[in-house]
Amino acid sequence: MGGAPVFLAFYNYFNPFDLDIEGIQPWPIRRDEPGEQSVPEGVYAISVNLLYESPWSVRDRDGRPYRIDNRPMAYLRSVEPLGWAGYSIRIFSAQQVRDAYLAPPQPELWAGF
């Protein structure tokens, strides 16, 4: 495949990394890791349900669940994605994700969970 990695946050019951697709990496920015986190170069693919902050865990390569950092989601919902994968996954650039972290914070959609 080559090129930049695709960082995936996928909303489903199975672990997409079990498919062992070359170039696909877990979403690197986790909710449970406080402090500044860098946004690595690559492409960011996120399920629409997670983009709208559904309180759902994703899985890493080893199958361990974790929550993605949803701080940039309000901003990402407001910008045109690079593209779509099917109807349920939006694709963003690393720069769009970086810009999202610089945007003013927004209230969480699912703050009660």
C-alpha positions as CSV (number, residue, x, y, z in Angstrom):
1,M,0.0,0.0,0.0
2,G,2.7,2.5,1.0
3,G,2.1,6.2,1.8
4,A,0.7,7.8,4.8
5,P,-1.1,5.6,7.4
6,V,-4.9,5.7,7.9
7,F,-5.8,6.2,11.5
8,L,-9.2,4.6,12.1
9,A,-11.9,5.1,14.7
10,F,-14.5,2.5,13.9
11,Y,-17.9,2.1,15.5
12,N,-18.7,-1.6,15.6
13,Y,-18.7,-4.7,17.7
14,F,-15.8,-6.4,16.1
15,N,-12.1,-5.3,16.0
16,P,-11.3,-4.1,12.4
17,F,-7.6,-4.8,13.0
18,D,-8.4,-8.5,13.0
19,L,-8.6,-8.1,9.2
20,D,-4.9,-7.1,9.2
21,I,-5.3,-4.5,6.5
22,E,-1.9,-2.9,5.7
23,G,-1.5,0.8,6.6
24,I,-4.5,1.0,9.0
25,Q,-3.6,2.2,12.5
26,P,-5.7,2.8,15.6
27,W,-6.9,6.3,16.2
28,P,-3.9,7.8,18.1
29,I,-5.6,10.4,20.3
30,R,-7.1,8.8,23.3
31,R,-9.5,10.3,25.9
32,D,-7.8,8.7,28.8
33,E,-4.3,10.2,28.1
34,P,-4.4,13.7,29.5
35,G,-2.3,16.6,28.3
36,E,-1.1,17.6,24.8
37,Q,-1.2,14.8,22.3
38,S,0.4,15.2,18.9
39,V,-1.5,14.5,15.7
40,P,0.7,12.3,13.5
41,E,0.8,12.7,9.7
42,G,-1.6,10.6,7.9
43,V,-5.3,10.4,7.1
44,Y,-8.0,10.2,9.7
45,A,-11.1,8.0,9.1
46,I,-13.9,8.1,11.7
47,S,-17.3,6.5,11.9
48,V,-20.1,9.1,11.8
49,N,-21.5,7.7,15.1
50,L,-18.2,8.5,16.8
51,L,-18.0,11.9,15.0
52,Y,-21.3,12.7,16.6
53,E,-19.7,11.7,20.0
54,S,-21.6,8.4,20.6
55,P,-20.2,7.1,23.9
56,W,-18.6,4.0,22.4
57,S,-15.2,2.5,22.8
58,V,-13.0,1.6,19.9
59,R,-10.4,-1.2,19.9
60,D,-6.6,-1.1,19.5
61,R,-4.6,-3.8,17.6
62,D,-4.7,-6.1,20.6
63,G,-8.5,-5.8,21.0
64,R,-8.3,-3.6,24.1
65,P,-11.1,-1.0,24.2
66,Y,-10.4,2.7,24.7
67,R,-12.3,6.0,24.1
68,I,-11.1,8.4,21.5
69,D,-10.6,12.0,22.5
70,N,-13.8,13.7,21.2
71,R,-12.7,17.3,21.8
72,P,-12.2,18.0,18.0
73,M,-15.5,16.4,16.9
74,A,-17.7,19.6,16.8
75,Y,-15.1,21.3,14.6
76,L,-14.7,18.2,12.3
77,R,-18.5,18.1,11.9
78,S,-18.4,21.6,10.6
79,V,-15.8,21.1,7.9
80,E,-15.9,19.4,4.6
81,P,-14.1,16.0,4.9
82,L,-11.6,14.9,2.3
83,G,-14.0,12.1,1.4
84,W,-16.2,9.3,2.5
85,A,-15.8,5.5,2.9
86,G,-19.2,4.2,2.2
87,Y,-22.0,6.1,4.0
88,S,-20.7,5.9,7.5
89,I,-17.0,6.9,7.6
90,R,-15.7,10.4,7.0
91,I,-12.1,11.0,6.1
92,F,-10.1,14.0,7.3
93,S,-6.5,15.2,6.8
94,A,-4.0,15.5,9.7
95,Q,-4.2,19.3,9.3
96,Q,-8.0,19.3,9.7
97,V,-7.6,17.3,12.9
98,R,-4.8,19.7,14.1
99,D,-7.1,22.7,13.3
100,A,-9.9,21.0,15.3
101,Y,-7.7,20.9,18.4
102,L,-7.0,24.6,18.0
103,A,-10.7,25.5,17.7
104,P,-12.5,26.8,20.8
105,P,-13.9,23.9,22.9
106,Q,-17.5,23.0,22.4
107,P,-19.9,21.3,24.9
108,E,-20.0,17.5,24.5
109,L,-23.1,16.1,22.8
110,W,-23.3,13.1,25.2
111,A,-21.9,14.7,28.3
112,G,-24.3,12.7,30.5
113,F,-22.6,9.4,29.8
